Amino acid sequence: MFDQTFRNIDAALRQEAGCGTELDYVEQSSWILFLKYLDDLETERAMSAELEGKSYSFIIDKKHRWSAWAAPKKANGEIDRDKAMTGDDLVEYVNDKLFPYLRGFKQRATGPDTIEYKVGEIFGEIKNKFGSGYTLREVVELTDQLRFGSQAEKHELSDLYEVKIKRMGNAGRNGGEYYTPRPLIRAMIQVVNPKIGDTVYDGAVGSAGFLCEAYGYMRPKAKSTKDLEILQKRTFSGVEKKGLAYVIAIMNMILHGIEAPKIVHDNSLGRSLADIQPRDQVDVILANPPFGGSERPEIQQNFTIRSGETAYLFLQHFMKMLKPGGRAAIVIKNTFVSNGDATALRKELLSTCNLHTVLDCPQGTFQGAGVKTVVLFFEKGAPTRDIWFYQLDPGRSLGKTTALTDADFEDFVKLQATRAVSDKSWLVKVKDIDPDTIDMSVKNPNRKDETVYREPEEIIEEMIALDAESADILQKIRGML
């Protein structure tokens, strides 16, 4: 039933002139879905308080509550058409009264880690794009059919929301930023194995897939109300630069059960490595920094090893953000293991961290991105002595209908536990790596008959990276003249 309701909402959004893409569909359905979720959450809390003989103070006041403007009901449960605004009246109310009221929560909240503050931040970022109050009325009433009462309902809705995020990512050029395949994320989490009491961080949070999946992995391990409080308030944090992704991340985490997500709207790379103190460091980092891209020279100055490649700056940020003994799993372009412009960074990684595992992902892992990737698994504190490589081969070409599944990672997760050598895995000692180039190219020694050719996309990516590096050098030379 929920699936069909989501389809009907998207069908209605396609009729709206202000919503032309999957990004718009997700953005506009998100704020409506959020307000419905919040109303159900508050209703549930009010009923629980009443049963305990306690009072409950609603976050949203009575005249701006869902039941007042979105779904006023008759005694029989039907929408009261005499009270329900529609057409221009509804659009004017949303733009001139509802949104300004909700934005004001940011100033009225007692602190940034409250759901009130998050309400204010969300509606400070989002704009209503509905020009037709009749389409908005249709979407609102479809959303009102959704229920968040039971855990099963919440789970189904969070899964459906993930599908919307995936479509959004695959529809545009931001796929690598917004959506990382969930089977890959789950495999990374199984290897890193975050525990209750660990702090978990993603500085390139996107749609918060890593944090949501980590919560799903850790939640069954909670054995007490104290454990649950730790998971809710003192475990997960993240940073996201882009406005829409930031809003989607908060919404996604709330739908997955984290009521007041500690997600900051900022650029992680804007923070100098020198400013990161031990109190800021975390136990676990799970991330997929954006593919490609570059940062301004003043941002690059925040880093010991300057680079025109955003992902290389993120890797330095993550290395500094880890506590001694902290664990990380980071997705990065596979050119990192061999590119000349990353030599100094590879040397830094191997000397300050134990890069114990490299997972080589097949072409097509990221649909629409055209980039081949590896996952770096490392622990901070001791230098690397040897690296266990695993070449993931699902035995099929990957595409929309043949995407990676959890089963594709079972062999990797099983063998990684003991770092066993197989036809898909092998060990490389650091002393056998060329000390000048630190070339860690993924070449499976167990496949003697296999000639390894570089992918065209990989060659193009390297050319772009070298061009960016050359541009940086030329700019510095011009500055000295």
N, C-alpha and C positions, 0 to 999 in steps of 0.2 A: 504493500500500500504506500509506504513512504517513498519508494522508488518512483512510482507513478506520479505522486504529488510533486516530486522534484522535477520530473519531466514536464509536467503541466506548468510549473513555475517558469522553467526555461522557455517554454513555448510562448508564454505570455510576455516574457522579457524581449523576445525576438520581435514583437510587434511595437516595441517602444523605440522611438527615434533616437533617444539618448543612450541606448544600449546597443552598440553595434558589434561587440566582440565577446568572446568567452570571458575576458578579464572584466568587462562590464557586468556580465551575468553574475559572476561570482561576487563582485563588489556590492552590487545592488541587492542581491538576495541575501548577502551576509548581514547587512545592517538590520534588515527586517527579521531574519532568522535569529539574530542576536537578541533583539528586543522580545521576541516570543520566548526564547530560552530563558531570558532573565525573568520574565513574568511567571513562567512555570516554576522557576527556582524559588522566587519569592513566595508564591502561593504555597508551595510545599513547605517552606520554612515557617510560614505563618500558621499553617495547620499543625505542624509539629509543636510549635510554641503553645498553641491553644490547648493541645492535648496534655501538655506539661503544666498548664495553668500559668503560662508566662505571656508577656506581651511581645509583639514583634513590630519593629519600625521598618516600613518599606523604604527601599532605596529610591524608587521612582514614586513621586507624589501621585495622588489620586487622579488628578485631571490629565496627567500625561501617561497614565498606566495603559498597557495594552488593551485592557478591558474597557477603557474609556474611549479611545480614539480608533483603535484598529478593529476590535471585535466586541462592541456592546451587544449584549445578549438579552433576549426575552426570557421569560420564566421557563419556556420549553427548550431553551438552549439554542434557538435559532438566532441568526444575526438580526438585530433590531434595525430595520431600514430607516426608521424615522430618526434614529440617533446617529447612525453610521455616516460619517462624512464621505463624499465622493467628488469626482470631477475637480474643478478649480478649487473648491473649498478644502479638499483634502491636501492638495499640493501646497496651497498657501499655509495651511496649518503646519505641515511637515517642515517647510522651509523657514517660516517666520516665527514659529513657536516651539515645535518639538526639538529641532536640531539645536537652536540656541540654548534651550533649557539643558539638553544633554551635554553640550560642550561645556557648560558652566560647572559640571561636576569636577573638572580638573582643578579648578580654583577652590571649590568647596570641600574637596576630599581631605581627610586627615593625614594622608600620606600616599606615596607613589605605589605602595604594595597593596592597595585596596582595590576592590572591584569598582568602587565609585570613581577612582582616578582613571581606571582603564576605560570606563564608560566615557569620561570626558575626553580621553585621548583618541578613542575610536571615532567619535563624532567630530573631533577637531580635524581629522584627516579625511573623512568621507564627505562627499557632497551628494545630495539627492539628484539623480539624473532622470527621474520620472517627470516627463512633461505632461503626460496624461494622467489625470487623477482616476480615470476609469481603469486603466491598466494597473495602476498602483493598488486600487481597491481589489482587483482580481487577485493580484499576487499576495496581498495581505490576507485575504480570505482563504487562499490555498495554504498559506503558511500556518494559519490558525488551525488547520486540520492536523498538524504535526503535534505529537505529544512527547514530553521529555520526562514522564513520570518514573518509569522503571529503568534499571540499568540496561536491560536488553534494548529498550527504545533508544536510550542515549547512545549505545554502542552502534546500533544500526544507522542512526543519524550521523554520527561521526564518520562512519565508513562511507556513507553517501557523500558527505562533504569532501572527503578525501578524493573521491572520484571527480567531483567538480574541480578541485584544485589541479588534479592531474590533467584534465581536459584543458584547463586554462594554460598550464605550462606547455602542453604539447601544441597548442594552437598558435603560439607566438614565439618570438625569438628568446623569450625569457625562460625557456624550459629548464635549462641547467641551473637557473637561479631559484626557481620556484619549486621544482619537483624532482626529488631523488627517488628512484624506485624503492618501494617499501621493502621488498625482499632483500635488497642490498643493505638497507639500513638495519634491518633485523639481524642479518648476519654479522654486521659490524658490532652491534650491541652485544650479541652473544659472545663474541671474542673478548670485548673489553669488560663485560660482566660488571656493570655498575651495581653497587650495593646500597642498602639503606644507610644513610649517613654521608654518602659521597655527594659532592656537589658536581652538577652536570651543566656544561656550558656549550653554547654554539654562538660564535661571533659573527656568523653569516647566516642568520636563522631562516631566511626565506619564509616558507609556510609553516615552519616549526615541526617538520616531519620527524627530525631526529629527537627532539624533546618529547613529542607526543608518543613515539614508539618506545623511548626510554622509560617514560612513565608507565606505559602498558606492560613493559618487562618487569619493572620494579614493584608495581602495585600489588601483585599477588604475594610478594615477599613481606609486605607489611603485616606484622603480627599483633599490633596494638594501636590504640588511638594516638599514641605518641608517634609511632612510625608514620601514621597517616598524616599527622600534622607536619612532620619533617618533610614528607614528600610534597605537601601542598605549599609550604612556606619557605623551606630552606634548602631545596635541592636544585631546582632548575632555573637557569637564567640565560638570556640571549640578547643579541643586538642585531638590529636590522636597519639598513640605510634607506630603503625605498618605502614610500608611504603606503602603497597598496599592500605590499608583502607584509609590512608591519601589522596592518589591520587584520589581514588573513591569518597571520601567525597567532595573534591574540585570540581571535575567534576559534581557530582550530584547537588551541590548547584548552579553551574553556569547554568546547564541545567534548573534548577527550577527558574532562574531569578536573582540570586544574583551574580553580575559580578565579584567581588573581595572578595571572602570569607575569613573571618578572622579565618582561621584554622591553628593551629600551630602543627608542627610535633615534638612531645615531649611526655614525660611521666608525666601526671598530678601529679602522686604520688611522683615524684622526688622532688616536692616542699614542703618544710617544712610548716606545719600549721602556725608556728610563722612568716613566711615570707609573709603571705597573709595579706595585708593591706586594710583598708576601700575603698581605691581607686580602688582596684582590684575586689571588690564584685559586685554582679549582682542582678537583681530583680527577675529573673525566671531561674530555672534550670530544665531541662528535660533530663533524661538520663536512660540508661540501661547498667550499668557497666558489664564487662565480668563475666560470670559464672565461678566459680572455679578459679584456678590459684593461684599463690602466688608471693610475692615480696621478694627480698633479705633483710637480716637483716638491712642493712644500709638504705634501703628505709623505712622499718617499723619504724626506729628511728625518722622519720619525723612526727610521729603521737602520740597523747596523749595516745590513746588506741591502743597498738600494737596487730597485728593479722596476722596469716598466710593466712587469706582469703582476697583476693584482693578487693572484693566487700565491705567489712567492712571498708577498708581504703578509698575507694572511697566515701562511705557515710560520713565519717568524713570530707573529702575534700569538699564535697558539702555543708555540714552544715556550714563550715567556709567561703565558697565562697558566701553564701547568705548575702545580706544586711539585717539589721533589718527590719522586715516586708516583707521580700522576700518570694516567694512561690516556692515550689519544688514538682515534681512528679518523683519518682525514682523506677525503677523495680529492685527487689532483690529476691534472692531465699527465699522461704517461711520458710526455716529453721531459718532465721533471727529472726522470732517472738518468737522462743522458745529455740533455742540452748543455752547451758550454756556458750559457748565461746563468745556469743554476749550480755551477761547480762549487762556488764558495758556500752556498746554502746547503748543498748535500754534505759538504765537509763539516759544517757547523752542526747539522742534524746528527751525523754519525758520531761526532766527538762529544756531544752533550746529552744525547738520548740513545736508548737501546732500540734501534729500528729492528724489531724482531721479526716482522712479517710484512711482505708486500703482496697484495692480491692484484693480479693482472686481470682486468675486466675486458670482456670481448667487445668488438665493435657493435654498436647498436644498443649498448646498455642504457644510454640516455637517448631516448627517442627524439629525433629532430635536432639534436645538438651536433651530430657528426664528429664528435670528439672521442678519442679513445682515452681511457682513464685507468689509473691504479689507485689502490687504497693503501695508505701508509699507516701501519700500526706501530706505535712506539711508546716507551716509558721514559720519563725524564730522570736523569741522575747519573746513570752509568753509561759509558761509551758502548757502541755496538761492536760485538765480536763476530757475529755471523747473522745472516739474514735468510729467513725461510721464504722462498717464493712459491706462489701457487698460481697456475695459469688456468683460469676458469674457462671451461669449454662446455657449453650446454649441448653441443652436438647438433645445433641448428642455427640458421640465420635468425637474428633477432629483429622483430618488427612490432607493429601495433597488436597483432593477433598472436605473436609468439614471444612476448616479453618474458624476462626472467621471472622465475617463481622461487618460492622458498626451497623447493626440492632441489633446485639447481645449486644451492649453496650447502647442502647437507654434507657432501664429501669434504668441502673446504673446512667447514666448522669442525668436523670430526677429526680430520688430519691435523688441523692447526693446534689442537689441544696438546699433541705430543710432538708437533713439527716433524711428522713422519715424511720420509722421502717416498715418492710414488712416480708414476708416469706423468703426473701433472704438477709435482712439487719437487723442490730441490733446495739445497743449502749452499750459500755462498759465504765464504769467510772474508772478512774485511781486509785481512792481510793480502788476499789475492786480488783485490781491486786496485787498479792503477791509481797511485797516490796523487798523480798530477791532474787527471781528468775526473776521478771519482765516478767513472762511467758504470752505472748499475743497470745497463740495458737488460730487458727481460728476454733471455734466450734460453729456452728449455733444453738442457743438455741430454734429456732422456728421449728426445725426438731427433735422432741423428739424420733421418731422411727429410727433415723439414727445413726448408730454406726460409729464413725469416726476412720478409720484406717490410719496409716501413709503409704505413698507410699514407695515401696522398694527403689526407686531412692533417696527419701528423707533420708532414713536410711543410705544408702551408702554415700550420700553427707556428712551427719553428721559425719560418721566414718572417712572419709577422712579429714574433717576439724579438728577433734580431733587429728588425727595422726599428722597433720601439726603443731598443737599447741604443742603437746608433743615433736616433733622434735625441735621446737624453744626453749622450756624449757631446753631440754637436751643440746642443743648447748650453751645456756647461762651458764649452770652448768659447762660444760667443759671449758668454758672461764674463769670461776672463779677458777678452780683448778690449 
